[in-house]
Amino acid sequence: MVVPLLISATSGNILGSIVTYYMGVFGNTLMHKRWLGIDEKALLKAEKNYQRWGIYSLLLAWLPVIGDPLCLVAGLMRVNLIAFIMLAGIGKLARYSVLIYLVT
């Protein structure tokens, strides 16, 4: 019963992260242009830098408190969805694998 538990916990957690990711994607225009007053040029530069370096922070998306903001920022920065799922999924799978190992 360990494998189904691992699959369901990881899948559910990834689905929740995808919801948060899309909140960032669809909140992008409102957040940057209206609330923060960031112009298009600065936004494109930030997205480019995040794609190069910040994307690996998604390996920590399993952490309490900072995991959801990391997923939201990934959406705001328009991270490729497949890369998002892969990186966030690796971290979440590792988390549940360790937890199951410690409990069994």
Protein Blocks (a to p, Z undefined) as FASTA:
>chain_A
ZZmmmmmmmmmmmmmmmmmmmmmmmmmmmmmmmmnopafklmmmmmmmmmmmmmmmmmmm
mpghjlmmmmmmmmmnopafklmmmmmmmmmmmmmmmmmmmmZZ
